[in-house]
């Protein structure tokens, strides 16, 4: 399977994981829509949808940068229409846009609460909703949410209830839409990293340079997403995937290229169930 000619609609595609997923697909000659809010350079965050488009083209694909606020229904509808008008359809929808605030209930102001729920849950639902009619016309349709396994342990809710609820809404979209769209041969899966990923959010919000040093690079998520997109959508659907387990199944045994420190020193991500297995062989990762 190759993604040559396939059309990917990626939210939050101006940097980080979203951009890396687009660049991986671009190596096959895919057509990548980079839909995000960042049209002008941000003082703290590198990259815009336009610089991202240049990277996708350099990687071998076609690119369409679109200014998108996933909270705005009219904006989403117009962005999807522009994609179909430009590229002729949509084969893969990637719901990557997300907002985070690791605050407890008294310290979470309602503006931030609303932002997380509007972007994470509602945005994922809304973008999927408008992509689905076009995905139904594809012969290789996938929806991929950057969403964790639904692990209902109190430890994930107590410290940051608002964020967990918002993020798990994306996961519930995986669970529900996979069942809903099975007859339409549209795969719906979740992808989540085992470790922290070295993105702007990690650096600026979660842990600064120290956490960046013990995180894996976004390339591991791009490679894992690519592997998922190459699976049969009629068979591989309704899964909550962990990045290194996906790649291990694809034959990867050495994960050292994704991190500069040994595996034992890497920072684990949130929401990993206690029984999440490790790849049975890991070298220097």
TORBA-482162 format. One record per residue (C-alpha): residue number from 1; residue in one letter; x, y, z. Coordinates in steps of 0.001 Angstrom, whole numbers. Layout:
BEGIN
<node NUM, A, <X, Y, Z>> ...
//
This chain:
BEGIN
<node 1, X, <0, 0, 0>> <node 2, X, <1145, 3524, -794>> <node 3, X, <-435, 6839, 117>> <node 4, X, <406, 8289, -3294>> <node 5, X, <-2453, 10537, -4385>> <node 6, X, <-4367, 10076, -1109>> <node 7, X, <-5804, 13236, 422>> <node 8, X, <-5157, 13874, 4113>> <node 9, X, <-7045, 16547, 6069>> <node 10, X, <-4976, 17264, 9206>> <node 11, X, <-6105, 19624, 11972>> <node 12, X, <-3397, 21326, 13989>> <node 13, X, <-1064, 20653, 11082>> <node 14, X, <1214, 23673, 11330>> <node 15, X, <3791, 22048, 13600>> <node 16, X, <4638, 19088, 15818>> <node 17, X, <2854, 15764, 15458>> <node 18, X, <317, 16981, 12908>> <node 19, X, <3009, 18289, 10580>> <node 20, X, <5099, 15143, 11010>> <node 21, X, <2144, 12951, 10025>> <node 22, X, <1724, 15064, 6907>> <node 23, X, <5411, 14834, 6008>> <node 24, X, <5415, 11047, 6360>> <node 25, X, <2477, 10761, 3965>> <node 26, X, <4114, 13269, 1637>> <node 27, X, <7032, 10893, 1067>> <node 28, X, <4611, 8716, -917>> <node 29, X, <3304, 11688, -2878>> <node 30, X, <174, 12296, -805>> <node 31, X, <-1898, 15465, -933>> <node 32, X, <-1878, 17073, 2492>> <node 33, X, <-4211, 19718, 3873>> <node 34, X, <-2612, 21585, 6775>> <node 35, X, <-5570, 23062, 8624>> <node 36, X, <-4692, 25181, 11650>> <node 37, X, <-5079, 28646, 13154>> <node 38, X, <-1456, 29720, 12795>> <node 39, X, <-1309, 31878, 9695>> <node 40, X, <1095, 34431, 11210>> <node 41, X, <4319, 33618, 13108>> <node 42, X, <3776, 33101, 16834>> <node 43, X, <6252, 34671, 19277>> <node 44, X, <6716, 31388, 21190>> <node 45, X, <5774, 28721, 18633>> <node 46, X, <7731, 27980, 15481>> <node 47, X, <5964, 27464, 12191>> <node 48, X, <2800, 28484, 10352>> <node 49, X, <513, 26615, 7972>> <node 50, X, <2551, 28129, 5141>> <node 51, X, <5968, 27022, 6394>> <node 52, X, <4417, 23619, 7102>> <node 53, X, <3184, 23460, 3507>> <node 54, X, <6729, 24160, 2294>> <node 55, X, <8011, 21228, 4371>> <node 56, X, <5345, 18904, 2974>> <node 57, X, <6231, 19876, -599>> <node 58, X, <9934, 19393, 152>> <node 59, X, <9120, 15897, 1441>> <node 60, X, <7515, 14998, -1886>> <node 61, X, <3820, 15750, -1497>> <node 62, X, <1307, 18390, -2483>> <node 63, X, <134, 20824, 185>> <node 64, X, <-2871, 23011, 834>> <node 65, X, <-2607, 25363, 3844>> <node 66, X, <-6000, 26398, 5234>> <node 67, X, <-6694, 28708, 8162>> <node 68, X, <-9022, 26714, 10410>> <node 69, X, <-10606, 27166, 13809>> <node 70, X, <-12137, 23759, 14586>> <node 71, X, <-14646, 25455, 16912>> <node 72, X, <-16267, 27307, 14012>> <node 73, X, <-18767, 25145, 12102>> <node 74, X, <-18882, 27447, 9093>> <node 75, X, <-15082, 27535, 8945>> <node 76, X, <-14884, 23724, 9104>> <node 77, X, <-17493, 23287, 6381>> <node 78, X, <-15709, 25779, 4118>> <node 79, X, <-12308, 24153, 4746>> <node 80, X, <-13645, 20725, 3803>> <node 81, X, <-15290, 22164, 682>> <node 82, X, <-12027, 23864, -331>> <node 83, X, <-10173, 20584, 148>> <node 84, X, <-12587, 18669, -2072>> <node 85, X, <-12587, 21441, -4668>> <node 86, X, <-8784, 21463, -4790>> <node 87, X, <-7903, 17781, -4422>> <node 88, X, <-11116, 16026, -5480>> <node 89, X, <-11988, 14302, -2217>> <node 90, X, <-10784, 13221, 1231>> <node 91, X, <-9304, 9828, 2093>> <node 92, X, <-7894, 10389, 5570>> <node 93, X, <-9041, 12700, 8370>> <node 94, X, <-6578, 13332, 11202>> <node 95, X, <-7997, 14977, 14322>> <node 96, X, <-4827, 16287, 15912>> <node 97, X, <-5879, 19749, 17164>> <node 98, X, <-6040, 19816, 20949>> <node 99, X, <-5912, 22149, 23943>> <node 100, X, <-4496, 21332, 27366>> <node 101, X, <-4561, 22718, 30895>> <node 102, X, <-3317, 20469, 33695>> <node 103, X, <-5258, 22271, 36414>> <node 104, X, <-7558, 21033, 39148>> <node 105, X, <-11199, 22032, 39356>> <node 106, X, <-10884, 25245, 41455>> <node 107, X, <-7958, 26443, 39316>> <node 108, X, <-9577, 25797, 35929>> <node 109, X, <-11403, 28907, 34783>> <node 110, X, <-14459, 28221, 32655>> <node 111, X, <-12996, 29966, 29617>> <node 112, X, <-10185, 27410, 29588>> <node 113, X, <-12633, 24576, 30302>> <node 114, X, <-14762, 25629, 27335>> <node 115, X, <-11700, 25972, 25088>> <node 116, X, <-10561, 22397, 25811>> <node 117, X, <-14000, 20911, 25257>> <node 118, X, <-14675, 22962, 22128>> <node 119, X, <-11364, 22034, 20486>> <node 120, X, <-10801, 18486, 21713>> <node 121, X, <-14231, 16907, 21788>> <node 122, X, <-16484, 19154, 19746>> <node 123, X, <-13777, 19961, 17199>> <node 124, X, <-13037, 16286, 16599>> <node 125, X, <-16727, 15496, 16226>> <node 126, X, <-17333, 18487, 13956>> <node 127, X, <-14415, 17897, 11596>> <node 128, X, <-15249, 14200, 11348>> <node 129, X, <-18896, 15010, 10667>> <node 130, X, <-18088, 17111, 7602>> <node 131, X, <-15377, 14753, 6326>> <node 132, X, <-17518, 11596, 6558>> <node 133, X, <-19619, 12182, 3386>> <node 134, X, <-16375, 12436, 1400>> <node 135, X, <-14678, 9556, 3210>> <node 136, X, <-17605, 7361, 2171>> <node 137, X, <-16561, 7917, -1455>> <node 138, X, <-12954, 6836, -815>> <node 139, X, <-11681, 3318, -1403>> <node 140, X, <-9278, 3643, 1526>> <node 141, X, <-10875, 5776, 4240>> <node 142, X, <-9429, 6415, 7682>> <node 143, X, <-10185, 8711, 10601>> <node 144, X, <-7346, 8952, 13115>> <node 145, X, <-7773, 10779, 16419>> <node 146, X, <-4769, 11683, 18529>> <node 147, X, <-6570, 10270, 21535>> <node 148, X, <-5653, 7966, 24429>> <node 149, X, <-7085, 4601, 25478>> <node 150, X, <-10208, 4938, 27632>> <node 151, X, <-8662, 3963, 30961>> <node 152, X, <-11182, 4884, 33653>> <node 153, X, <-8755, 5064, 36563>> <node 154, X, <-9286, 7836, 39148>> <node 155, X, <-5594, 8784, 38883>> <node 156, X, <-6227, 10218, 35407>> <node 157, X, <-9192, 12315, 36555>> <node 158, X, <-8222, 13648, 39974>> <node 159, X, <-5291, 15939, 39061>> <node 160, X, <-6772, 17497, 35884>> <node 161, X, <-10437, 16563, 35538>> <node 162, X, <-11345, 19113, 32856>> <node 163, X, <-8497, 18087, 30531>> <node 164, X, <-9134, 14376, 30991>> <node 165, X, <-12832, 14748, 30195>> <node 166, X, <-12028, 16771, 27080>> <node 167, X, <-9376, 14353, 25867>> <node 168, X, <-11475, 11263, 26552>> <node 169, X, <-14255, 12792, 24448>> <node 170, X, <-11903, 12365, 21491>> <node 171, X, <-11463, 8741, 22542>> <node 172, X, <-15214, 8210, 22753>> <node 173, X, <-15456, 9481, 19168>> <node 174, X, <-13110, 6622, 18211>> <node 175, X, <-15245, 4084, 20012>> <node 176, X, <-18555, 5360, 18663>> <node 177, X, <-17625, 6268, 15103>> <node 178, X, <-15736, 3020, 14538>> <node 179, X, <-18972, 1164, 15191>> <node 180, X, <-21138, 3684, 13348>> <node 181, X, <-18991, 3731, 10201>> <node 182, X, <-18047, 59, 10023>> <node 183, X, <-20592, -643, 7309>> <node 184, X, <-19191, 2260, 5279>> <node 185, X, <-15699, 719, 5396>> <node 186, X, <-14276, 3776, 7157>> <node 187, X, <-11660, 2910, 9766>> <node 188, X, <-11655, 4977, 12956>> <node 189, X, <-8710, 4556, 15308>> <node 190, X, <-6905, 6368, 18106>> <node 191, X, <-3151, 6885, 18331>> <node 192, X, <-1315, 7829, 21504>> <node 193, X, <2384, 8078, 22416>> <node 194, X, <3913, 5917, 25118>> <node 195, X, <6218, 8768, 26098>> <node 196, X, <6148, 12523, 26093>> <node 197, X, <6750, 13899, 22592>> <node 198, X, <9135, 16804, 22002>> <node 199, X, <6665, 19408, 20754>> <node 200, X, <6028, 23081, 21481>> <node 201, X, <3319, 22112, 23982>> <node 202, X, <5792, 20035, 25986>> <node 203, X, <8368, 22807, 25966>> <node 204, X, <6093, 25785, 26664>> <node 205, X, <3331, 24291, 28806>> <node 206, X, <4316, 21021, 30420>> <node 207, X, <7966, 20834, 31349>> <node 208, X, <10352, 23092, 29468>> <node 209, X, <13737, 22005, 28162>> <node 210, X, <14174, 19357, 30850>> <node 211, X, <11113, 17437, 29699>> <node 212, X, <12089, 17910, 26059>> <node 213, X, <15358, 16096, 26756>> <node 214, X, <13544, 12979, 27978>> <node 215, X, <10874, 12953, 25270>> <node 216, X, <10767, 11102, 21971>> <node 217, X, <10698, 13017, 18686>> <node 218, X, <7442, 13585, 16744>> <node 219, X, <8775, 11273, 14024>> <node 220, X, <7663, 8231, 16030>> <node 221, X, <4042, 9402, 15847>> <node 222, X, <4342, 10206, 12146>> <node 223, X, <5725, 6761, 11397>> <node 224, X, <3063, 5057, 13528>> <node 225, X, <266, 7009, 11834>> <node 226, X, <1680, 6091, 8432>> <node 227, X, <1611, 2413, 9403>> <node 228, X, <-2032, 2702, 10498>> <node 229, X, <-3049, 4418, 7253>> <node 230, X, <-1555, 1532, 5307>> <node 231, X, <-3787, -1015, 7065>> <node 232, X, <-7034, -2330, 5593>> <node 233, X, <-9800, -2, 6855>> <node 234, X, <-12356, -2810, 6659>> <node 235, X, <-10387, -4820, 9206>> <node 236, X, <-8315, -2438, 11321>> <node 237, X, <-10795, -170, 13104>> <node 238, X, <-11856, 701, 16646>> <node 239, X, <-8327, 390, 18052>> <node 240, X, <-6506, 2511, 20605>> <node 241, X, <-2942, 2278, 19341>> <node 242, X, <309, 3032, 21162>> <node 243, X, <3017, 4402, 18881>> <node 244, X, <5886, 2001, 19581>> <node 245, X, <3615, -1051, 19643>> <node 246, X, <2334, -164, 16171>> <node 247, X, <5895, 128, 14896>> <node 248, X, <7026, -3044, 16647>> <node 249, X, <4324, -4926, 14782>> <node 250, X, <5752, -3399, 11588>> <node 251, X, <9164, -4873, 12352>> <node 252, X, <10887, -1974, 14133>> <node 253, X, <13244, -3250, 16836>> <node 254, X, <15533, -301, 17453>> <node 255, X, <13737, 2823, 18716>> <node 256, X, <16891, 4767, 19567>> <node 257, X, <16479, 7092, 16565>> <node 258, X, <13393, 8585, 18225>> <node 259, X, <15133, 9597, 21478>> <node 260, X, <18513, 10740, 22736>> <node 261, X, <18269, 8965, 26102>> <node 262, X, <17758, 5310, 27091>> <node 263, X, <14179, 4084, 27399>> <node 264, X, <14448, 3853, 31193>> <node 265, X, <14963, 7622, 31369>> <node 266, X, <12089, 8639, 29080>> <node 267, X, <9058, 10429, 30526>> <node 268, X, <5888, 8357, 30136>> <node 269, X, <2780, 10093, 28814>> <node 270, X, <-571, 10412, 30543>> <node 271, X, <-3385, 7883, 30219>> <node 272, X, <-1329, 4748, 29600>> <node 273, X, <-3197, 1790, 31144>> <node 274, X, <-1162, -148, 33692>> <node 275, X, <-1338, -3277, 31555>> <node 276, X, <29, -1610, 28391>> <node 277, X, <2693, -4045, 27169>> <node 278, X, <6182, -3014, 26170>> <node 279, X, <7588, -4075, 22830>> <node 280, X, <9269, -7380, 23660>> <node 281, X, <12624, -6147, 22309>> <node 282, X, <13894, -2604, 22707>> <node 283, X, <17452, -1473, 22031>> <node 284, X, <18678, 1766, 23572>> <node 285, X, <15233, 3335, 23539>> 
//
